[in-house]
Amino acid sequence: MSMEKSGFEATHEFFAMWLKTYEATYGRFLEMPAVGPMREKSEKSMKVFSASINLYTAWMETLANFQSVFMEAMRRMREKTMEMEGEIGSEAYRDFYKLWIETYSETFKEFLKSGHFSQHMGSLMSHLIEYQKVNREMLEENYLKPGGFPTRTEIDEINREVYSLRKTLRELKSEINELRSSHGQP
């Protein structure tokens, strides 16, 4: 028990120490305002870096949560197997395997149904979406625009305009058909 607990606590302590170190060093660096001719580009780069750190932090918290659930499942399994006795045979292995599957499934099911899990998954997805957004903006700014490739924004604008033109065309066709039918033309 002490070995499991110490390994689990060591992981959380390491992560907490890493996070404090990051906030004391790079975290403060990111808060500094950029100056000079590269100010805008520097701010965007810092935004991507900050979003990636936030995503990494959320991912590490998720992994730590799953590690704690795994440790709980192991603890439950150990309690249940201490009661097991008898000869070691194929039936005993089958019973052990069945007990193992049931114990781990039950433990993980409890965790996955918890509000704690949904809260952390929401946080992870939020950070992932933010990272994808700032990363896409950086990609467009640094590679697509200078290369003369259309950006997502430009493609979206073109799609909206095409949709609007098609809608107008349908309305005009409808009006033409109404005018033809009112004048007796086929």
Secondary structure, 3 states (H helix, E strand, C coil): CHHHHHHHHHHHHHHHHHHHHHHHCHHHHHHCCCCCCCHHHHHHHHHHHHHHHHHHHHHHHHHHHHHHHHHHHHHHHHHHHHCCCCCCCHHHHHHHHHHHHHHHHHHHHHHHHCHHHHHHHHHHHHHHHHHHHHHHHHHHHHHHHHHCCCCHHHHHHHHHHHHHHHHHHHHHHHHHHHHHHHCCCC
